[in-house]
Amino acid sequence: MTTATHHTLPAGLRDELVAVVGQAHVITGEDELLVYECDAYTLERQRPAAVVLPGTRAEAVAVVQACARHRMPILPRGAGTSLSGTVLAVDGGVTIAMTRMNRVLAVDGPNRRALVEAGCVNAWITAAVKGEGLQYAPDPSSQPACTIGGNVGTNAGGPHTLKYGVTTNHILGFELILPDGEVVWLGSRMDGGEEVAGYDLRGAAVGCEGMFGVITQVVVRLVRSPAAYKTLLGIFESVDDASQTVSDIIGAGMVPGALEMMDQLITQAVEAAYRFGFPLDAGAVLIVELDGLPAGLERQAAQVIELCRKNRAREVRVAKTDQERADLWKSRKRAFGAIGRLSPNFLTQDGVVPRSKLPEMMRFIQACSRQYGLRIPNVFHAGDGNLHPLILYDERDPDQVRRVLEVSDAILGKCVELGGSVTGEHGIGVEKVDFMARQFTAEDLDAMRLLRRAFDPDQRCNPHKIFPGGKRCTDFAPRKQVAA
Ligand SMILES: Cc1cc2nc3c(=O)[nH]c(=O)nc-3n(C[C@H](O)[C@H](O)[C@H](O)COP(=O)(O)OP(=O)(O)OC[C@H]3O[C@@H](n4cnc5c(N)ncnc54)[C@H](O)[C@@H]3O)c2cc1C
C-alpha cells in the first residue's frame, strides 16, 4: 500500500493530462477542488491534487496511463453522491470524474440491453428506452443525479430493488481500465449472450468501490415496464405497527415492487417541503407498490389493506391517478433533501437486518436517539430490511460529532448482532472500514485483499477504502477519539 501523500501533481503530469483532455478539463485550483473534497458523506474531507474529466474512452485510457507512469493514485468518480466516503481523496491523488462521458450509446430492444457510458445518469437510461416499453430497474433515490459507473461501484439499490434486485442483477458487462492502463472487458458484451464462460469477474467487480480501475462503458439489462401499478399509502400510529405490516406482507407470500417506510419526523419534514398531504401526526407511513399484470393487482391490494388494518392502520390511501403516484414517489425519493429543514448536517446510516427483526431494530434506534440525545428520523427500504437512520447533528459542535459516531457504532453493531450487515447499498467507503472486521474474519478480509490485488497490485486505485487499517483524514479528530 502506498504510504506517500499525493497532494500536488508531480512535475510533468499536469502537462501530460492537459495534453490529453485540454486545459479546461484539468482542475487544480484550490477553490474549484473544494467541490471534490467529499461526497454526500461530509464528516471527512480531503481535496485531491487534481480532478481530470476525460471526454472519451481514449482520453480516459490516456489519463490512467499517465497517472500510472507517475505512480499517482487515481480516484474514479461519478456524480459524487456516495453516502459513505467512497470517493474521498484520503491522501490526495488524481480524481478521474466521468461525468462528461454520459451518453446512451446504443439500445437493443429485442435483446433487452443498452450500452451506456459510465457517466450516464441513472434516470437517463429509462428516459431513453421507455418509448419501447422498457426500463432500467434499479432506481436509487438519487437517480436524477447518480451515474451508472457509480451505481456499479457501490452496487446501488433503490426502492424497487425489493422485487427487481440490485445493480449487479442488471449489469451484463463493462469495460474497465486497470490501474496500469490496460483495458479489459468483464462479462457480456453488447452483441454477446447473457452469460460468459469462466469465472464471473463482472460479478466480483460490481461493488468494488472504484478499487479495481476506471469503468468507461456498461452494458445494462433492460426489463419490460410493468403493465400496471397499484400504489398504497398505509398510515400507522406507530413504527412498530408499520414494521409488523412489512413482515406480514412478505410473510403472506407477496413481493411488492416497493415497500418503503417513513417515520414521523421525516414525514413531517417531507410534508413541509413538498406538501404531498402526509398526515403530520402519524407514527409512520408505509408506501406499498404492487406492479405487474392488472389482473392480480386488485386482489393483492385488498390483501395488503387487510394486513394494514390488522396492524391497526388508521387509514390506507390508494393512488388514484398516475400523477398521484408520481407525486408520492417524488416526495419519498426527495426525503433526504427535506432534512435541511431539521438540521444543518446529517449522517445517513445504511444497516441491514433480517425483515423479521425490523420492529426490534426500530425500537433500538429510538432508544439510541434518547440515549445519545440526537434526533434520528428514518426513511428506508423496509421490504429489504435496509435501514436508513438519518442522524441529525451540527458539525460545529465536536460533542455532537462524537455522539454521531458513537450512535452509528451502536446501530451498526446491533445490525450485525441481529444477523444483518453494516451496509445494504451505500458501500463501506472510508466511513465503515472499522466495521468490516466485525462482520468478517481476518481470513475473509485477506481473501478480499487478494482479489483486489489481482486487479490493482500496487493498491493505487481509490486507496484506503473498504479495508480496516488504512489511513484516515488527518484533520478528523472526533473519529480518532471514538476509536481510542
Ligand atoms: C439523496 C440521495 C439518495 C440516495 N439514495 C440511494 C438509494 O436509494 N440507493 C442507493 O444504493 N444509494 C443511494 N444513494 C447513494 C449514491 O447515490 C449511490 O451510492 C450511487 O451509486 C453513487 O453514484 P455516483 O455516480 O454519485 O458515484 P460516486 O459517489 O461518484 O462514486 C461511488 C463509487 O463508485 C466509484 N465509481 C464511480 N464512477 C466510477 C467509474 N466510472 N469507474 C469505476 N468506479 C467508479 C467511485 O470510486 C466510488 O467508489 C443516495 C445518495 C443521495 C445523496
The ligand as an SDF file (V2000), in Angstrom:
LIG
                    3D

 53 58  0  0  0  0  0  0  0  0999 V2000
  -30.2370   11.9460   -1.8130 C   0  0  0  0  0  0  0  0  0  0  0  0
  -29.5260   10.6290   -2.0010 C   0  0  0  0  0  0  0  0  0  0  0  0
  -30.2840    9.4760   -2.1220 C   0  0  0  0  0  0  0  0  0  0  0  0
  -29.6460    8.2410   -2.2990 C   0  0  0  0  0  0  0  0  0  0  0  0
  -30.4030    7.1220   -2.4530 N   0  0  0  0  0  0  0  0  0  0  0  0
  -29.8000    5.9350   -2.6800 C   0  0  0  0  0  0  0  0  0  0  0  0
  -30.5760    4.7430   -2.8590 C   0  0  0  0  0  0  0  0  0  0  0  0
  -31.8120    4.7500   -2.8160 O   0  0  0  0  0  0  0  0  0  0  0  0
  -29.8980    3.6060   -3.0840 N   0  0  0  0  0  0  0  0  0  0  0  0
  -28.5220    3.5510   -3.1490 C   0  0  0  0  0  0  0  0  0  0  0  0
  -27.9610    2.4820   -3.3700 O   0  0  0  0  0  0  0  0  0  0  0  0
  -27.7810    4.6590   -2.9760 N   0  0  0  0  0  0  0  0  0  0  0  0
  -28.3690    5.8300   -2.7520 C   0  0  0  0  0  0  0  0  0  0  0  0
  -27.6070    6.9620   -2.5770 N   0  0  0  0  0  0  0  0  0  0  0  0
  -26.1280    6.8500   -2.6240 C   0  0  0  0  0  0  0  0  0  0  0  0
  -25.4900    7.0990   -4.0180 C   0  0  0  0  0  0  0  0  0  0  0  0
  -26.3450    7.8640   -4.8380 O   0  0  0  0  0  0  0  0  0  0  0  0
  -25.1260    5.7690   -4.6770 C   0  0  0  0  0  0  0  0  0  0  0  0
  -24.0980    5.1580   -3.9190 O   0  0  0  0  0  0  0  0  0  0  0  0
  -24.6630    5.8980   -6.1310 C   0  0  0  0  0  0  0  0  0  0  0  0
  -24.4330    4.6040   -6.6510 O   0  0  0  0  0  0  0  0  0  0  0  0
  -23.4050    6.7440   -6.3040 C   0  0  0  0  0  0  0  0  0  0  0  0
  -23.3030    7.0950   -7.6670 O   0  0  0  0  0  0  0  0  0  0  0  0
  -22.3640    8.3160   -8.1230 P   0  0  0  0  0  0  0  0  0  0  0  0
  -22.4020    8.4420   -9.5910 O   0  0  0  0  0  0  0  0  0  0  0  0
  -22.6840    9.5200   -7.3560 O   0  0  0  0  0  0  0  0  0  0  0  0
  -20.9350    7.7290   -7.7200 O   0  0  0  0  0  0  0  0  0  0  0  0
  -19.7860    8.3500   -6.7770 P   0  0  0  0  0  0  0  0  0  0  0  0
  -20.3550    8.7700   -5.4810 O   0  0  0  0  0  0  0  0  0  0  0  0
  -19.0680    9.3750   -7.5710 O   0  0  0  0  0  0  0  0  0  0  0  0
  -18.8840    7.0730   -6.6170 O   0  0  0  0  0  0  0  0  0  0  0  0
  -19.3310    5.9590   -5.9250 C   0  0  0  0  0  0  0  0  0  0  0  0
  -18.2890    4.8350   -6.0190 C   0  0  0  0  0  0  0  0  0  0  0  0
  -18.2240    4.3450   -7.3580 O   0  0  0  0  0  0  0  0  0  0  0  0
  -16.9070    4.5130   -7.8820 C   0  0  0  0  0  0  0  0  0  0  0  0
  -17.0540    4.9340   -9.2800 N   0  0  0  0  0  0  0  0  0  0  0  0
  -17.8260    5.9590   -9.7490 C   0  0  0  0  0  0  0  0  0  0  0  0
  -17.7150    6.0160  -11.0880 N   0  0  0  0  0  0  0  0  0  0  0  0
  -16.8430    5.0420  -11.4490 C   0  0  0  0  0  0  0  0  0  0  0  0
  -16.2910    4.6170  -12.6870 C   0  0  0  0  0  0  0  0  0  0  0  0
  -16.6200    5.1800  -13.8510 N   0  0  0  0  0  0  0  0  0  0  0  0
  -15.4010    3.5970  -12.6710 N   0  0  0  0  0  0  0  0  0  0  0  0
  -15.0570    2.9840  -11.5210 C   0  0  0  0  0  0  0  0  0  0  0  0
  -15.5480    3.3370  -10.3340 N   0  0  0  0  0  0  0  0  0  0  0  0
  -16.4330    4.3480  -10.3020 C   0  0  0  0  0  0  0  0  0  0  0  0
  -16.2380    5.5500   -7.0090 C   0  0  0  0  0  0  0  0  0  0  0  0
  -14.8290    5.3750   -6.9720 O   0  0  0  0  0  0  0  0  0  0  0  0
  -16.8720    5.2730   -5.6620 C   0  0  0  0  0  0  0  0  0  0  0  0
  -16.2010    4.2030   -5.0420 O   0  0  0  0  0  0  0  0  0  0  0  0
  -28.2190    8.1870   -2.3620 C   0  0  0  0  0  0  0  0  0  0  0  0
  -27.4770    9.3600   -2.2400 C   0  0  0  0  0  0  0  0  0  0  0  0
  -28.1150   10.5690   -2.0510 C   0  0  0  0  0  0  0  0  0  0  0  0
  -27.2700   11.8120   -1.9320 C   0  0  0  0  0  0  0  0  0  0  0  0
  1  2  1  0
  2  3  1  0
  2 52  2  0
  3  4  2  0
  4  5  1  0
  4 50  1  0
  5  6  2  0
  6  7  1  0
  6 13  1  0
  7  8  2  0
  7  9  1  0
  9 10  1  0
 10 11  2  0
 10 12  1  0
 12 13  2  0
 13 14  1  0
 14 15  1  0
 14 50  1  0
 15 16  1  0
 16 17  1  0
 16 18  1  0
 18 19  1  0
 18 20  1  0
 20 21  1  0
 20 22  1  0
 22 23  1  0
 23 24  1  0
 24 25  2  0
 24 26  1  0
 24 27  1  0
 27 28  1  0
 28 29  2  0
 28 30  1  0
 28 31  1  0
 31 32  1  0
 32 33  1  0
 33 34  1  0
 33 48  1  0
 34 35  1  0
 35 36  1  0
 35 46  1  0
 36 37  1  0
 36 45  1  0
 37 38  2  0
 38 39  1  0
 39 40  1  0
 39 45  2  0
 40 41  1  0
 40 42  2  0
 42 43  1  0
 43 44  2  0
 44 45  1  0
 46 47  1  0
 46 48  1  0
 48 49  1  0
 50 51  2  0
 51 52  1  0
 52 53  1  0
M  END
$$$$
